[in-house]
Amino acid sequence: QVQLVESGGGLVQPGGSLRLSCAASGSIINIKDVGWYRQAPGRQRELVASITSGGGTTYSDSAKGRFTISRDNVKNTVSLQMNSLKPEDTAVYYCKWGTRYYDYWGQGTQVTVSS
């Protein structure tokens, strides 16, 4: 069992920055990839960014050039640095740790971008 605890969400003005973090505990083995997803009201959950065990990254079109995903395999954390935030980035953000057979999800953290 893997438990994920997210932090760093909050209210920020357009153009501002936030850094989300997700700390994992438990049986942290055979993790293939970790990522961040988001879900806005009335919308489906969508991938924002992911990073493989080898360090390869993938970003959604909206995240490219603004967001950066990173992982620390010693501290068992994954982070998402979000810059130049826009109102359309407002959503609940979830971290995911994936194995070959299971996906582990965080509880979600609210990000609100508003003036």
Secondary structure, DSSP 8 states (H G I E B T S, - for coil): -EEEEEE--EEE-TT--EEEEEEEEE---S--EEEEEEE-TTS--EEEEEEETT--EEE-TTTTTTEEEEEETTTTEEEEEE-S--GGG-EEEEEEEE-SS-EEE---EEEEE--
